[in-house]
């Protein structure tokens, strides 16, 4: 049976951490579906269309080394249950695994239709450097019927929030750093009103197909 990893992220912005996760997943799954979406538990600093474009740059770079990675914007939805149901229509015979970070484990019981969600997909939980796993939260998932595994993976100690606050170029791939600089996406990157800058064309991308 084909095994597919479902990896959605806020991508605000996508970091080298996201890229390391995606490329690590290619060693475990036949296909890794990636998308950007709005998280109802977060306040986003850039609009979804910009985050989708940045994620497209990251995926395109990863595809040069791993062909089984694909950008799937049609999976983007603020309610993960609808994302999984869409994935089931795309890959009806596949075994689906939803990849989540340890930072969302405590909110998972409050997700829309969570018990139905847990009947339709397995979970792979990734450690986040800024979010330790709470054993009580894992017990709560089990009580709701979740089948999950904790990934043996340690990514680089970077985060989107750290980049948004500092603009540290080591947090993001060069193409994304350039895109952010070009489009002035975060508050520390907004040009001064007296500067005369010519508008730059948007980079349009075509989602790859599996």
N, C-alpha and C positions, 0 to 999 in steps of 0.2 A: 504494500500500500504506500502511495506517495505521502511523504511527510512534509507539511508546510508550516513554517513559522510565520505568525502574524505579529509584526512589530510596528505599532503605531506610536507616534511621539508628538509632543507639542512642537518640537523643532524650533524653539524660540531663543537662540538659533540652534541648528544641529551642530554638534561638536565632534571632536576627534573621538570622544567617548562613544557617541552614537555609532560612528563609523567602525570602531573596534568591535562593538557588539554585533553589528550587521555581519561583518566579515567572520567573526567567530561562529555565528549561527550557520554560516554556509558549510561548516564542517560537520554539522549535526543534521541538517535538513536538506531535502531535495530542492526546496525553493523557499526563499525568504521574501515575503511580501511586506513592503514598507510604505507608510503614508504619514502625512501630517494631519493633525486634527485639533479641534478646540477641546480643551479639558474644562468641564464645568466647575472643577474644583480649583482652577487657577485663573489668575488675571494675566492675559497675554499682552505683551508690549508691541507686537507687530501683527499685522493682519494675516489671516490664514493663507491668502494667495502668495504673499511674500515668503512665508514659511515653507509653502509647497515648492516654490522656486529654489530656495536654498537647499531643501532636502533633495531636489532633483539633481543639483550639482554634486552633492555628496554621493548619491546612488550612482550617477554616471561615472564618478571616479572609482567606486568600488567595483563596478561592472568590468572595468579593465582587467581586474584580477579574478573576479568571481561572476561568471555569467548567470548563475542561478539566483541573482538578486534582481528584484523588479520593483519599480515605483508604481503603486496602485492607488491613485487618488480616489478612485470610485469606492474605496473602502472607508473613506473619511466620514466619520459621523461622531457627534458628541456623545452618543449612547453606544457603548461597545457591543451590546446585544445585537443591534442592527448591523454593525460591521461584521460580526461573526455570521449572521444569517446571509449577508451578501456574499461572504467568502464561501459559504456552503453551496450557494448557487453557482459560483464560479468553479469550484472544485468539489463536486458532490461525492466523489469517491476517496477524497483525501482525509488523512488524519491531521486535524488542525491543533496547533499549540499557540496559545496567546502568550506573548512575552511581555512581562511587566516588571517594573523596578520595585525594589523594596520600599521605596518612598510612597507607593500607592497601596500597600498591603492593608493599612489600617482603614483606608477609605473604601476598599473593595466591597465590604458588606453593604454599603450604601449605594452601590451602583444600580442603575435601572435594571429591573428584571434579573437580578444577580443569580437567583437559584436556577432559572431557565438557562442563563448563560453558562453556568457551571455544568449543566447537563450536556452542553453542546461542544465544549472545548476544554482541553487541558491547559494548565498554567505552567509556565516556566518563570520562576522568580529570580531576578538578577540583583545581586548586592549593589547598592549605591553607597558611595563613600560617606555621604551625608545622612544616611538613613539606616540605622541598625534594625534588624528583623526582631520584632516583638513576638516571643513564643505564644503569648495569649492571642495575638492577632492571627497567627497560623492555626491555632485551635478553633478560632471563630470561623475561619475558612472551611475547615474540615466539617464543622457542624452544618454548614450550608451546602455540603456535598461537593466541595471543590476537590479535584484531583490535581496535585501540583508537585513539582520538583523544584529544588533550589539549585541553581546553576553553579557549577564549579568554574567560575569565571571572575577574574579581577581585571577590570579595565583601568585606564589612566584616571588619576584623581582630578577630573575636570567636571564642570557642570555648566549648563546654560545660564543659570542664575549668576554664577561667578563672572562669566563673560559679560552679561548685561550690566553688571556693576563696575567692572574694571576695564573691559575692552581688551583683555589679555589675548594677544593674537596666537598664543600657544594653545588656547582652548579650542580653536576652530581650524578646519582645513584652509589653506591659502585662498582657494577659489571663493569660499564663503566669506572670509575676511574681506576680500576685495569687493564682493557683492554688497556687503553691509556698508563698507566705506562709500561705495558708489551711490547707494540709495539712502544713506543717512537714516538707518533704521532704528537706532537707539539714542537715548537722550544725550549721552556723552558725545555722540557723533553728529549732532545737529549743527549745520554750519552757521556762522554768525551772519546776522541780517545784512551787514555791510559788504559781505563777500559776494562777488558776482560770479556765479558758477553756471555754466551751461548745462541744461538737462541732458542726462545720459539715457540711451535707449535701454529698455528692459530686455533682459535675456529670457527668451522664450524656450521652453524645453518640451519635448514630446515624450510622454511616459513610455518606458520600454515594455515590451510584451514578453511573457514567459516563453 
